[in-house]
Amino acid sequence: MGLRAPNQTGVAWVLTLVCVLGFLGCAEEERKGSAPDVLLVTLDTLRSDWVQAYGFAHANTPSMDGLASRGVLFENAIAAASLTAPSHASVMTGRYVREHSVGTLNGESRLEGLGTLAERFEASGYETAAFISNVVLRRRTGLDRGFDVYDDNLGESEANRPAYFERRAQETVEQALAWLAEQDVERPVFVWLHLQDPHGPYEPPEGFEGRIGSVPLRMRGDLPVLSRNQGQAGIPAYQEITDVRDPAIYAGRYAEEIMYSDFWLGRFIDAFESHSAARDSVILLTADHGESLGEHGFFFQHGQSVLPELVRVPLIVVAPGISPGRVPDLVSHVDVAPTLLDLAGLPGLSDPSGLSLSPLLVGESLSEVREVFSDTEGESALYGPDRMTRVLGPGLATRGAASAGPLRSESLTRREDGAWRPVPTDAEALERISAYLGEAVPPAMVGAMAPEHIEQLRALGYLDPEVETDPEPDGP
């Protein structure tokens, strides 16, 4: 049978279909090239070496590992502080801790006078929302600026500190999912999701408790419970589990809390990327600080120093056009805001101390060797690629008037096996720390509590009926 001549009507229909598909393809490309949806995830009290993608022996972080498998993992990320509020203020402003008004106070000071990441997204037409889980991040700290929605409804109390409010990952993520479901896909979103659960006391919920079991630490004997929330050679009072003194059990429960957070994180990432199917999306995950697990005699606590176990944190970026990989370069919390704004194609914040990590995301190198600062109450450090120098003493305190007292200093270097050992003090690093401290911004004290937070404390009996304001509890 010979070939038939093509039907003219059929040809016209095919050509029309090709044109329509081409138009739709171009429209899709145009939408994909428009402003991306952006998700910032911060996990509380998560040291990087307890994430499997960073080398942890147990499979407790499949969601985070999934991000790492399709994004860029930074192997040497340093937190701006070993306390929650200062670190998050640095994430949001691109400034080091002593360069913003939160300073080294945790929940006692507020952010003022600097533009924030959320304000930049809001001004650029984004729907912005934050869902936080820690009392020291409530809106009175000023971190709510730029967010259309700032959900700080914390309905639970810690087991050993009833006035210290928090929220489990499931409740936080469910609130975030409900908000996301109401958003118009035509308008880009910027979401900050903060999950608290790795922070003590370690109370993995049913279904997660016992999934990992004991994780042996170097300390093998039982530990006493301390009378305070910080101190050496014991379990901090706020961490106490009734009748449990074995540090391996505490470490295992810490890993299970991470597993629980990771599960709910995965639920939100799936929904976020489904919502963003018609446009590009950017995800950046990090932690505010780490946790001591026996190093230098400190167990299950943070904030007491800026040594590596407390400030080495995960940092993973997933974004369009980048190939999976691992980057050894030194990076910092102050790089988060410049990086996210750069990836979104938006103007940067004014005079940040951080820099965009975009070049590192595509395999380029930094033009010079980098150093970054890290702080806590009474201590400041300068980290280089394989060395850190810290200055510590009561003269660096900002909780009220700085008390006079001698300052001490030390330098450490990282060996090939990852361990840190003392070396002669780096005089040039001390000069740079001194110059940094000399320009420190005074902390701005927090304002009045929100009415609903006052009522929450009053209902628990922590405020007299006539009291209108009272500071919320400070702590690690």
KOLDO-930099 format. One record per residue (C-alpha): z, y, x; residue number from 1; residue in one letter. Coordinates in steps of 0.25 Angstrom, whole numbers. Each point is the difference from the previous one (the first is absolute). Layout:
+-------+-------+-------+-----+--------+
:     z :     y :     x : num : residu :
+-------+-------+-------+-----+--------+
:     Z :     Y :     X : NUM :      A :
...
+-------+-------+-------+-----+--------+
//
This chain:
+-------+-------+-------+-----+--------+
:     z :     y :     x : num : residu :
+-------+-------+-------+-----+--------+
:     0 :     0 :     0 :   1 :      M :
:    -4 :    14 :     5 :   2 :      G :
:    10 :    11 :     2 :   3 :      L :
:     1 :    10 :   -12 :   4 :      R :
:    -2 :    14 :     2 :   5 :      A :
:    13 :     7 :    -1 :   6 :      P :
:     4 :     6 :   -14 :   7 :      N :
:     0 :    15 :     1 :   8 :      Q :
:    11 :     1 :    -9 :   9 :      T :
:     8 :   -10 :     8 :  10 :      G :
:    -3 :     8 :    13 :  11 :      V :
:     5 :    13 :    -6 :  12 :      A :
:    13 :    -7 :    -5 :  13 :      W :
:     2 :    -6 :    14 :  14 :      V :
:    -2 :    14 :     7 :  15 :      L :
:     9 :     7 :   -10 :  16 :      T :
:    11 :   -11 :     3 :  17 :      L :
:    -2 :     2 :    15 :  18 :      V :
:     2 :    15 :    -2 :  19 :      C :
:    12 :    -1 :    -9 :  20 :      V :
:     6 :   -10 :    10 :  21 :      L :
:    -3 :     9 :    11 :  22 :      G :
:     6 :    12 :    -7 :  23 :      F :
:    13 :    -8 :    -3 :  24 :      L :
:     1 :    -5 :    14 :  25 :      G :
:    -1 :    15 :     5 :  26 :      C :
:    10 :     4 :   -10 :  27 :      A :
:     9 :   -11 :     4 :  28 :      E :
:    -2 :     4 :    15 :  29 :      E :
:     3 :    14 :    -4 :  30 :      E :
:    13 :    -4 :    -7 :  31 :      R :
:     4 :    -8 :    12 :  32 :      K :
:    -3 :    11 :     9 :  33 :      G :
:     9 :    10 :    -8 :  34 :      S :
:    15 :     2 :     2 :  35 :      A :
:     7 :   -13 :     2 :  36 :      P :
:    13 :    -5 :    -7 :  37 :      D :
:    11 :     0 :    10 :  38 :      V :
:    13 :    -9 :     0 :  39 :      L :
:    11 :     3 :    10 :  40 :      L :
:    10 :   -11 :     1 :  41 :      V :
:    14 :     1 :     7 :  42 :      T :
:     9 :   -11 :     0 :  43 :      L :
:    15 :     3 :     3 :  44 :      D :
:     7 :    -7 :    12 :  45 :      T :
:   -12 :    -8 :     5 :  46 :      L :
:    -1 :    -3 :    15 :  47 :      R :
:   -14 :    -4 :     4 :  48 :      S :
:     4 :   -13 :     7 :  49 :      D :
:     4 :    -6 :   -14 :  50 :      W :
:   -14 :     1 :    -5 :  51 :      V :
:    -8 :   -13 :     2 :  52 :      Q :
:   -12 :     9 :     4 :  53 :      A :
:     9 :     5 :    11 :  54 :      Y :
:     5 :   -13 :     5 :  55 :      G :
:    11 :    -4 :    -9 :  56 :      F :
:     1 :   -16 :    -1 :  57 :      A :
:     1 :    -1 :   -15 :  58 :      H :
:   -11 :     2 :   -11 :  59 :      A :
:     8 :    11 :    -7 :  60 :      N :
:   -10 :    11 :    -1 :  61 :      T :
:   -14 :    -5 :    -5 :  62 :      P :
:    -3 :    14 :    -7 :  63 :      S :
:     2 :     8 :    13 :  64 :      M :
:    -7 :   -11 :     8 :  65 :      D :
:   -12 :     1 :   -10 :  66 :      G :
:     0 :    15 :     3 :  67 :      L :
:     0 :    -2 :    15 :  68 :      A :
:   -11 :   -11 :    -1 :  69 :      S :
:   -10 :    11 :    -6 :  70 :      R :
:     5 :    12 :     7 :  71 :      G :
:     6 :     6 :    13 :  72 :      V :
:    14 :    -4 :     4 :  73 :      L :
:     7 :     9 :    10 :  74 :      F :
:     8 :    -8 :     9 :  75 :      E :
:     8 :    12 :     6 :  76 :      N :
:     5 :     9 :   -12 :  77 :      A :
:    12 :     8 :     2 :  78 :      I :
:     8 :     6 :   -12 :  79 :      A :
:     4 :    14 :     0 :  80 :      A :
:    14 :    -3 :    -2 :  81 :      A :
:     9 :   -12 :    -3 :  82 :      S :
:     5 :     5 :   -13 :  83 :      L :
:    -7 :     1 :   -13 :  84 :      T :
:    -1 :    15 :    -4 :  85 :      A :
:    -4 :     5 :    13 :  86 :      P :
:   -11 :   -10 :     3 :  87 :      S :
:    -6 :     2 :   -14 :  88 :      H :
:     0 :    15 :     2 :  89 :      A :
:    -8 :    -2 :    13 :  90 :      S :
:   -10 :    -9 :    -7 :  91 :      V :
:    -2 :    11 :   -11 :  92 :      M :
:    -1 :    12 :    10 :  93 :      T :
:    -6 :    -6 :    13 :  94 :      G :
:    12 :     7 :     7 :  95 :      R :
:    10 :    -7 :     9 :  96 :      Y :
:    15 :     0 :    -6 :  97 :      V :
:     5 :    12 :     7 :  98 :      R :
:   -12 :     8 :    -4 :  99 :      E :
:     3 :    -1 :   -15 : 100 :      H :
:    12 :     5 :    -8 : 101 :      S :
:     5 :   -15 :    -4 : 102 :      V :
:     3 :    -1 :    15 : 103 :      G :
:     9 :   -13 :     3 : 104 :      T :
:     8 :     1 :   -12 : 105 :      L :
:    -2 :   -11 :   -10 : 106 :      N :
:     0 :     5 :   -15 : 107 :      G :
:     8 :    12 :     4 : 108 :      E :
:   -11 :     9 :     3 : 109 :      S :
:   -14 :     4 :    -7 : 110 :      R :
:   -14 :     3 :     4 : 111 :      L :
:    -4 :    14 :     0 : 112 :      E :
:   -10 :    10 :     6 : 113 :      G :
:   -11 :   -10 :     3 : 114 :      L :
:   -12 :    -5 :    -7 : 115 :      G :
:     0 :   -15 :    -4 : 116 :      T :
:   -10 :   -11 :    -1 : 117 :      L :
:     2 :    -1 :   -15 : 118 :      A :
:    -3 :    15 :    -2 : 119 :      E :
:   -13 :    -1 :     8 : 120 :      R :
:    -4 :   -12 :    -9 : 121 :      F :
:     4 :     8 :   -13 : 122 :      E :
:    -7 :    12 :     4 : 123 :      A :
:   -13 :    -8 :     2 : 124 :      S :
:     0 :    -5 :   -14 : 125 :      G :
:     7 :   -13 :     2 : 126 :      Y :
:    10 :    -6 :   -10 : 127 :      E :
:    13 :    -2 :     8 : 128 :      T :
:    11 :    -9 :    -3 : 129 :      A :
:    12 :    -6 :     8 : 130 :      A :
:     9 :   -11 :    -3 : 131 :      F :
:    13 :    -1 :     9 : 132 :      I :
:    11 :   -10 :     0 : 133 :      S :
:    11 :     7 :     9 : 134 :      N :
:    10 :    10 :    -4 : 135 :      V :
:    -2 :     9 :    13 : 136 :      V :
:   -15 :     2 :    -5 : 137 :      L :
:     4 :     6 :   -13 : 138 :      R :
:    -7 :    13 :    -4 : 139 :      R :
:    11 :     9 :     5 : 140 :      R :
:    -5 :    -3 :    15 : 141 :      T :
:   -12 :     8 :    -3 : 142 :      G :
:   -10 :   -12 :     2 : 143 :      L :
:    -4 :     1 :   -14 : 144 :      D :
:    -9 :    12 :     3 : 145 :      R :
:   -15 :    -2 :    -4 : 146 :      G :
:     3 :   -12 :    -9 : 147 :      F :
:    -4 :     1 :   -14 : 148 :      D :
:     9 :   -12 :    -3 : 149 :      V :
:    13 :    -3 :     9 : 150 :      Y :
:     6 :   -12 :    -6 : 151 :      D :
:    15 :    -1 :     6 : 152 :      D :
:     6 :    -7 :   -12 : 153 :      N :
:     9 :    -9 :     8 : 154 :      L :
:     8 :    -8 :    -9 : 155 :      G :
:     8 :   -10 :     9 : 156 :      E :
:    11 :     2 :    10 : 157 :      S :
:     2 :    -8 :    13 : 158 :      E :
:    10 :   -11 :    -1 : 159 :      A :
:    10 :     6 :    10 : 160 :      N :
:    -3 :    15 :    -3 : 161 :      R :
:     0 :     2 :   -15 : 162 :      P :
:    -4 :    15 :     2 : 163 :      A :
:   -12 :    -3 :     9 : 164 :      Y :
:   -12 :    -2 :   -10 : 165 :      F :
:   -12 :    -8 :     3 : 166 :      E :
:   -11 :    -7 :    -8 : 167 :      R :
:    -6 :   -14 :     3 : 168 :      R :
:   -15 :    -2 :     3 : 169 :      A :
:    -3 :    -6 :   -13 : 170 :      Q :
:     5 :    12 :    -8 : 171 :      E :
:    -6 :    10 :     9 : 172 :      T :
:   -14 :    -7 :     0 : 173 :      V :
:     0 :    -2 :   -15 : 174 :      E :
:     2 :    15 :    -2 : 175 :      Q :
:   -11 :     3 :    10 : 176 :      A :
:    -9 :   -10 :    -7 : 177 :      L :
:     2 :     6 :   -14 : 178 :      A :
:    -3 :    14 :     6 : 179 :      W :
:   -13 :    -6 :     7 : 180 :      L :
:    -5 :    -6 :   -13 : 181 :      A :
:     0 :    14 :    -7 : 182 :      E :
:    -8 :     7 :    11 : 183 :      Q :
:   -15 :     3 :    -3 : 184 :      D :
:    -8 :    -7 :    11 : 185 :      V :
:    -9 :    13 :     1 : 186 :      E :
:    11 :     8 :     7 : 187 :      R :
:     5 :    -5 :    13 : 188 :      P :
:    15 :    -4 :     2 : 189 :      V :
:    10 :     1 :    11 : 190 :      F :
:    12 :    -9 :    -1 : 191 :      V :
:    12 :    -1 :     8 : 192 :      W :
:     8 :   -14 :    -2 : 193 :      L :
:    13 :    -1 :     7 : 194 :      H :
:     7 :   -14 :    -1 : 195 :      L :
:    15 :    -1 :     4 : 196 :      Q :
:     3 :   -15 :     0 : 197 :      D :
:     1 :    -3 :    15 : 198 :      P :
:    11 :    10 :     1 : 199 :      H :
:    14 :    -6 :    -1 : 200 :      G :
:     7 :    -6 :    -7 : 201 :      P :
:    -9 :   -11 :     1 : 202 :      Y :
:    -1 :    -6 :   -14 : 203 :      E :
:   -13 :    -7 :    -2 : 204 :      P :
:    -2 :    -3 :   -15 : 205 :      P :
:    -1 :   -14 :    -7 : 206 :      E :
:   -13 :    -7 :     5 : 207 :      G :
:     1 :     7 :    14 : 208 :      F :
:    14 :    -3 :     4 : 209 :      E :
:     0 :   -13 :     9 : 210 :      G :
:   -16 :     0 :     2 : 211 :      R :
:     2 :     2 :    15 : 212 :      I :
:    15 :    -4 :     2 : 213 :      G :
:     7 :     4 :    13 : 214 :      S :
:    -7 :     7 :    11 : 215 :      V :
:     8 :    -2 :    13 : 216 :      P :
:     3 :    12 :     8 : 217 :      L :
:     5 :     1 :    15 : 218 :      R :
:    14 :     1 :    -6 : 219 :      M :
:     4 :   -14 :    -5 : 220 :      R :
:    15 :     1 :    -4 : 221 :      G :
:     5 :     6 :   -13 : 222 :      D :
:     2 :    16 :     0 : 223 :      L :
:    12 :     7 :    -6 : 224 :      P :
:    -3 :    11 :   -11 : 225 :      V :
:     2 :    14 :     5 : 226 :      L :
:     9 :    10 :    -8 : 227 :      S :
:   -12 :    10 :     2 : 228 :      R :
:   -14 :     0 :    -3 : 229 :      N :
:    -4 :     1 :    15 : 230 :      Q :
:     6 :    -6 :    12 : 231 :      G :
:    -2 :   -11 :    11 : 232 :      Q :
:     3 :   -14 :     0 : 233 :      A :
:     1 :    -2 :   -15 : 234 :      G :
:    -6 :     0 :   -14 : 235 :      I :
:     0 :    15 :    -6 : 236 :      P :
:     8 :     1 :   -12 : 237 :      A :
:   -11 :     3 :    -9 : 238 :      Y :
:    -8 :   -12 :     4 : 239 :      Q :
:    12 :   -10 :    -3 : 240 :      E :
:    -4 :   -13 :    -7 : 241 :      I :
:    12 :    -6 :    -6 : 242 :      T :
:     5 :   -12 :     9 : 243 :      D :
:   -12 :     1 :     9 : 244 :      V :
:     2 :     3 :    14 : 245 :      R :
:   -12 :    -7 :     7 : 246 :      D :
:   -10 :    10 :     5 : 247 :      P :
:   -11 :   -10 :    -1 : 248 :      A :
:     2 :     0 :   -15 : 249 :      I :
:     0 :    15 :    -1 : 250 :      Y :
:   -13 :     0 :     9 : 251 :      A :
:    -7 :   -10 :   -10 : 252 :      G :
:     4 :     8 :   -12 : 253 :      R :
:    -6 :    12 :     7 : 254 :      Y :
:   -13 :    -8 :     2 : 255 :      A :
:     0 :    -4 :   -15 : 256 :      E :
:     2 :    15 :    -4 : 257 :      E :
:   -12 :     3 :     8 : 258 :      I :
:    -8 :   -12 :    -7 : 259 :      M :
:     5 :     6 :   -14 : 260 :      Y :
:    -5 :    14 :     3 : 261 :      S :
:   -13 :    -6 :     5 : 262 :      D :
:    -3 :    -8 :   -12 : 263 :      F :
:     1 :    13 :    -9 : 264 :      W :
:    -7 :     8 :    10 : 265 :      L :
:   -12 :   -10 :    -2 : 266 :      G :
:     1 :     2 :   -15 : 267 :      R :
:    -2 :    15 :     2 : 268 :      F :
:   -11 :    -1 :    10 : 269 :      I :
:    -8 :    -9 :    -9 : 270 :      D :
:     1 :    10 :   -12 : 271 :      A :
:    -3 :    12 :     9 : 272 :      F :
:   -12 :    -6 :     6 : 273 :      E :
:    -5 :    -5 :   -14 : 274 :      S :
:     2 :    14 :    -5 : 275 :      H :
:    -8 :     6 :    12 : 276 :      S :
:   -11 :   -10 :    -1 : 277 :      A :
:   -10 :    11 :    -3 : 278 :      A :
:     4 :     9 :    12 : 279 :      R :
:     5 :    -2 :    14 : 280 :      D :
:    15 :    -3 :     2 : 281 :      S :
:     9 :     3 :    12 : 282 :      V :
:    13 :    -8 :     2 : 283 :      I :
:    10 :     4 :    11 : 284 :      L :
:    13 :    -8 :     1 : 285 :      L :
:    12 :     2 :     9 : 286 :      T :
:    15 :     0 :     0 : 287 :      A :
:    10 :    11 :     1 : 288 :      D :
:     8 :    -7 :    12 : 289 :      H :
:     5 :   -14 :     4 : 290 :      G :
:    13 :    -7 :     0 : 291 :      E :
:    10 :    -5 :    11 : 292 :      S :
:     1 :   -15 :     0 : 293 :      L :
:    10 :    -2 :    12 : 294 :      G :
:    -6 :    10 :    10 : 295 :      E :
:    10 :     7 :     8 : 296 :      H :
:    11 :    -6 :    -8 : 297 :      G :
:    -5 :     6 :   -13 : 298 :      F :
:    -3 :    -9 :   -12 : 299 :      F :
:    -7 :     3 :   -13 : 300 :      F :
:     1 :    15 :     1 : 301 :      Q :
:    -9 :    12 :     4 : 302 :      H :
:     1 :    15 :     3 : 303 :      G :
:    10 :    -2 :    12 : 304 :      Q :
:   -11 :     2 :    10 : 305 :      S :
:   -15 :     2 :     3 : 306 :      V :
:    -1 :   -13 :     8 : 307 :      L :
:   -13 :    -9 :    -2 : 308 :      P :
:     6 :    -9 :   -10 : 309 :      E :
:     3 :    12 :    -9 : 310 :      L :
:   -13 :     8 :     1 : 311 :      V :
:   -11 :   -10 :     3 : 312 :      R :
:    -7 :    -2 :   -14 : 313 :      V :
:   -12 :    -6 :    -6 : 314 :      P :
:   -12 :     9 :    -3 : 315 :      L :
:   -13 :    -6 :    -6 : 316 :      I :
:   -12 :     8 :    -5 : 317 :      V :
:   -11 :    -5 :    -9 : 318 :      V :
:   -12 :     9 :    -3 : 319 :      A :
:   -15 :     0 :    -2 : 320 :      P :
:    -8 :    -2 :    12 : 321 :      G :
:    10 :    -5 :    10 : 322 :      I :
:     0 :   -14 :     5 : 323 :      S :
:    13 :    -9 :     1 : 324 :      P :
:     7 :     1 :    14 : 325 :      G :
:    13 :     3 :     7 : 326 :      R :
:     2 :    13 :     8 : 327 :      V :
:    11 :     1 :    11 : 328 :      P :
:     0 :    15 :     1 : 329 :      D :
:    13 :     7 :    -3 : 330 :      L :
:     0 :     7 :   -13 : 331 :      V :
:    11 :     6 :    -9 : 332 :      S :
:     4 :     4 :   -14 : 333 :      H :
:    -5 :    14 :     2 : 334 :      V :
:   -14 :    -6 :     1 : 335 :      D :
:     0 :    -5 :   -15 : 336 :      V :
:    -3 :    13 :    -7 : 337 :      A :
:   -11 :     4 :    10 : 338 :      P :
:    -6 :   -13 :    -1 : 339 :      T :
:     0 :    -2 :   -15 : 340 :      L :
:    -6 :    15 :    -2 : 341 :      L :
:   -11 :    -3 :    10 : 342 :      D :
:    -3 :   -13 :    -7 : 343 :      L :
:    -1 :     7 :   -13 : 344 :      A :
:    -9 :    11 :     5 : 345 :      G :
:    11 :    11 :    -3 : 346 :      L :
:     5 :    11 :     9 : 347 :      P :
:    11 :    -3 :     9 : 348 :      G :
:    14 :     6 :    -1 : 349 :      L :
:     4 :    12 :     8 : 350 :      S :
:     3 :    -2 :    14 : 351 :      D :
:     5 :   -15 :     0 : 352 :      P :
:     6 :    -7 :    12 : 353 :      S :
:    -7 :   -12 :    -4 : 354 :      G :
:   -15 :    -4 :     1 : 355 :      L :
:   -10 :    -7 :    -8 : 356 :      S :
:    -1 :   -15 :     4 : 357 :      L :
:   -15 :     0 :    -5 : 358 :      S :
:    -6 :    -2 :    14 : 359 :      P :
:     9 :   -12 :     3 : 360 :      L :
:    -4 :    -6 :   -14 : 361 :      L :
:   -14 :    -1 :     5 : 362 :      V :
:     3 :    -5 :    14 : 363 :      G :
:     0 :    13 :     8 : 364 :      E :
:    11 :     4 :    10 : 365 :      S :
:    10 :    12 :     0 : 366 :      L :
:    -4 :    10 :    10 : 367 :      S :
:    13 :     0 :     7 : 368 :      E :
:    13 :    -8 :     2 : 369 :      V :
:     9 :     3 :   -12 : 370 :      R :
:    15 :     2 :    -2 : 371 :      E :
:     8 :     1 :   -13 : 372 :      V :
:    14 :     4 :    -4 : 373 :      F :
:    10 :    -7 :    -8 : 374 :      S :
:    13 :     5 :    -5 : 375 :      D :
:    13 :    -4 :    -7 : 376 :      T :
:    14 :     7 :    -2 : 377 :      E :
:     4 :     4 :    14 : 378 :      G :
:   -11 :    -6 :     8 : 379 :      E :
:   -15 :     3 :     3 : 380 :      S :
:   -10 :    -8 :     8 : 381 :      A :
:   -14 :     1 :     6 : 382 :      L :
:    -8 :   -13 :    -1 : 383 :      Y :
:   -12 :    -2 :     9 : 384 :      G :
:   -10 :   -12 :     0 : 385 :      P :
:    10 :    -9 :     8 : 386 :      D :
:    12 :     9 :     2 : 387 :      R :
:    11 :     8 :    -8 : 388 :      M :
:    10 :    10 :     4 : 389 :      T :
:    11 :     4 :    -9 : 390 :      R :
:    11 :    11 :     0 : 391 :      V :
:    13 :    -3 :    -8 : 392 :      L :
:    13 :     7 :    -2 : 393 :      G :
:     8 :     8 :   -11 : 394 :      P :
:    -6 :    12 :     5 : 395 :      G :
:   -13 :    -4 :    -7 : 396 :      L :
:     7 :    -2 :   -14 : 397 :      A :
:    -5 :     9 :   -12 : 398 :      T :
:    10 :    -5 :   -10 : 399 :      R :
:     7 :    13 :    -1 : 400 :      G :
:     3 :     8 :    13 : 401 :      A :
:    -5 :    -8 :    12 : 402 :      A :
:    12 :    -4 :     8 : 403 :      S :
:     1 :     3 :    15 : 404 :      A :
:     0 :   -12 :     9 : 405 :      G :
:    -8 :    -6 :    11 : 406 :      P :
:   -14 :    -6 :    -2 : 407 :      L :
:    -4 :   -13 :     6 : 408 :      R :
:   -14 :    -4 :     4 : 409 :      S :
:    -7 :   -13 :     3 : 410 :      E :
:   -14 :    -5 :     2 : 411 :      S :
:    -6 :   -14 :    -3 : 412 :      L :
:   -13 :    -7 :     3 : 413 :      T :
:    -6 :   -11 :    -8 : 414 :      R :
:    -3 :   -13 :     8 : 415 :      R :
:   -12 :    -9 :    -2 : 416 :      E :
:     8 :    -9 :    -9 : 417 :      D :
:     4 :    11 :    -9 : 418 :      G :
:    14 :     2 :     4 : 419 :      A :
:     5 :    13 :     5 : 420 :      W :
:     8 :     3 :    12 : 421 :      R :
:     7 :    12 :     7 : 422 :      P :
:    -7 :     8 :    10 : 423 :      V :
:     3 :    13 :     7 : 424 :      P :
:     1 :    12 :    -9 : 425 :      T :
:   -14 :     7 :    -2 : 426 :      D :
:     3 :    14 :     3 : 427 :      A :
:   -13 :     6 :    -5 : 428 :      E :
:     3 :    -7 :   -13 : 429 :      A :
:    13 :     6 :    -1 : 430 :      L :
:    -6 :    14 :     2 : 431 :      E :
:   -10 :    -3 :   -12 : 432 :      R :
:    12 :    -5 :    -9 : 433 :      I :
:     8 :    13 :     4 : 434 :      S :
:   -12 :     9 :    -4 : 435 :      A :
:    -1 :    -8 :   -13 : 436 :      Y :
:    14 :     2 :    -3 : 437 :      L :
:     0 :    14 :     3 : 438 :      G :
:    -9 :     3 :   -11 : 439 :      E :
:     7 :    -8 :   -11 : 440 :      A :
:    -1 :     5 :   -14 : 441 :      V :
:    14 :     1 :    -7 : 442 :      P :
:     2 :    -9 :   -11 : 443 :      P :
:    -1 :     5 :   -14 : 444 :      A :
:    11 :    -6 :    -9 : 445 :      M :
:    -3 :    -7 :   -13 : 446 :      V :
:     1 :     8 :   -13 : 447 :      G :
:     6 :    -4 :   -13 : 448 :      A :
:    -2 :   -14 :    -5 : 449 :      M :
:    -9 :    -3 :   -12 : 450 :      A :
:     7 :     0 :   -13 : 451 :      P :
:    -3 :   -15 :    -3 : 452 :      E :
:     5 :    -4 :    14 : 453 :      H :
:    13 :     8 :    -3 : 454 :      I :
:     2 :    -8 :   -13 : 455 :      E :
:    -3 :   -13 :     7 : 456 :      Q :
:    12 :     3 :    10 : 457 :      L :
:     9 :     5 :   -11 : 458 :      R :
:    -3 :   -13 :    -8 : 459 :      A :
:     5 :    -8 :    12 : 460 :      L :
:    13 :     8 :     1 : 461 :      G :
:    -4 :     7 :    13 : 462 :      Y :
:     0 :    14 :    -6 : 463 :      L :
:    10 :     8 :    -8 : 464 :      D :
:    -5 :     4 :   -14 : 465 :      P :
:     0 :    15 :     4 : 466 :      E :
:    -8 :    -3 :    13 : 467 :      V :
:   -14 :     5 :     0 : 468 :      E :
:    -5 :    -3 :    14 : 469 :      T :
:     4 :    -9 :    11 : 470 :      D :
:    -7 :    -6 :    12 : 471 :      P :
:    -6 :   -13 :    -1 : 472 :      E :
:     6 :   -11 :    10 : 473 :      P :
:    -6 :     1 :    14 : 474 :      D :
:    -1 :   -13 :     8 : 475 :      G :
:    -9 :    -9 :     8 : 476 :      P :
+-------+-------+-------+-----+--------+
//
